[in-house]
Amino acid sequence: MKKKLLGENTRNMTHMGIQPNKPKTRIYLRGVSKKTGEEQWYESIRVFTKSTATNYFSAGNYKVVFAGGMRKSKTQNWV
């Protein structure tokens, strides 16, 4: 998992991750609950090509996950 620390944002997303060794990957997000402070793990419903995912990852563009839909992720503790 390739990881990136995100800057401060209103969604409380702290990290973004992709799997660069695969031809297609979901984009993974780690957030922190505003109410409880607990970690929250999400993944994109949409599967991105390696090239597209890498571009979004490099730019820190985590909002594409919201646009394409997201769900709770079973892939956790990667930070």
Secondary structure, DSSP 8 states (H G I E B T S, - for coil): -EEEE----TT-EEEEEE-TTSSEE--EEEEE-TTT--EEEEEESS-EEHHHHHHHHHHT-THHHHHH-EEE-S-----
